[in-house]
Amino acid sequence: NYKKADVPEATANVYLGEVLFFKAMDYFEKVKLFGDVTWVSHSLNINSPELYAPRTPRAEVMDSVITVLDKAIAYLPAKGAEGTNRLNKDMAQFLKSRIGLYEGTYRKYHPELGLDANKFLKYSTDASEAILNKYSLVQGAAGTVYNSLFATETYRNNPEVILWREYSAAVTYGAAFSRYFAQNLRGQFGATRSLVDDYLCNDGLSISTSPNFQGKSSIQSEMMNRDPRLTQTIANFGTYNLANTSIQGANNAPLPNLPGMSGNKCPTGYRVAKWFYNSPVDWDRVTNGQQAAPVFRYAEILLNYAEARYELGTIDQSVINATINKLRSRVGMPALIIGSEPADPRLDAIYTKYLGAPIAPLLREIRRERRVEMAFENTRWDDLMRWKAG
């Protein structure tokens, strides 16, 4: 019904672009869950026959997703020209990069579908290139910059966060995220050892081969001499204390409490610190917490681009330097050099167990970087499914 509005076509098309953006996002989620789903291209009524229509083949649905997303890119304003809290072209390009990588790799590693993988991988690289170098990674001290990126109430003017959700005290709505996810631990969850073991040592070698690895006699020892993102993602003992310890439960936050111990529980012993927001004020807001939520982060574009270029067979050191090595440089980690990838018998054995054979060292390191950089940002399940590595 948008054409019924008495506004210029160009104005109406901006809103159409926003709707098409969300239509593409919604159908992408449907395809990930169900595969073939019914594609609907017009309004329905309670007696429309399309309500009982059969599923549309996946290939047709995903082509339609790209079609509406391209229209969204065409209709949406450029970055900086959009209204306050509205979408822009870069956000739609980001979504295209994510969808293209997912669908391209899903098709490649599920050859039984018989679908063209490279077409979608190219969609991903083209979309990534459209916004490469328009954004940058937040910089700071290697030991704190990664964690601090996620502990904030605003991403306005942040060079790395492309799309984010704001929780505003002005309109009295928010989320209990700060209190219950990272501090109160009501969910009683923890990170897996598999994740912790994937972090490289600070010499760029795996825990299987690095002389810097201090072993697993304690959590403290295994966190020594590692990629700085490890201790900024998983709490070491005595770290990530809430500043105002007079608040009930605040002292429970830093300790990885095991089942049977008093206080909040972490069944694995690896308490998540990535989203820890050291703000007693936000803790006290309870369900009106103001901690901001990043939705699209430039780091993911770098990871998408590196992986898609690898899968297309067009990777080279310049691509790695412009993507993976920027992420590593931010936290002071050694660069990844093609042909000198670290050996990792542990991870190779895991791939052999689940896939029947190890994968190429360069791809293994690109995937490792994705797991480490995007930990607890809701990407891991999708990655395992598209790699057919579940």
Salt bridges, closest charged atoms under 4 A:
GLU18 OE1 - ARG86 NH2 2.66
ASP26 OD2 - LYS30 NZ 2.53
GLU29 OE2 - LYS32 NZ 3.08
GLU50 OE2 - HIS42 NE2 3.11
ASP63 OD1 - LYS119 NZ 3.06
ASP70 OD1 - LYS96 NZ 2.68
ASP90 OD1 - LYS134 NZ 2.93
GLU103 OE1 - ARG58 NH2 2.87
GLU103 OE2 - ARG107 NE 2.81
GLU112 OE1 - LYS388 NZ 3.55
ASP126 OD1 - LYS122 NZ 2.85
GLU153 OE2 - ARG285 NH1 2.97
GLU160 OE2 - ARG297 NH1 2.86
GLU160 OE1 - ARG330 NH1 2.62
GLU166 OE1 - ARG156 NH2 2.81
ASP197 OD2 - LYS216 NZ 2.91
ASP198 OD1 - ARG346 NH2 2.42
ASP198 OD2 - ARG371 NH1 2.92
GLU222 OE2 - ARG193 NH2 3.66
ASP227 OD2 - ARG229 NH2 2.76
ASP282 OD1 - ARG285 NH1 2.74
GLU300 OE1 - ARG98 NH2 2.80
GLU307 OE2 - ARG386 NH1 2.76
GLU311 OE1 - LYS108 NZ 2.60
ASP344 OD2 - ARG368 NH2 2.89
ASP348 OD1 - ARG364 NE 3.21
GLU365 OE1 - ARG328 NH2 3.64
GLU365 OE2 - ARG364 NH1 2.66
GLU365 OE1 - ARG368 NE 2.81
GLU369 OE2 - ARG229 NH1 2.85
GLU369 OE1 - ARG328 NE 2.97
GLU373 OE1 - ARG229 NH1 2.81
GLU373 OE2 - ARG297 NH1 2.82
GLU373 OE2 - ARG330 NH2 3.25
GLU377 OE2 - LYS274 NZ 2.62
GLU377 OE2 - ARG297 NH2 2.63
ASP382 OD2 - LYS32 NZ 2.62
ASP383 OD2 - ARG370 NE 3.03
ASP383 OD1 - ARG386 NH2 3.02
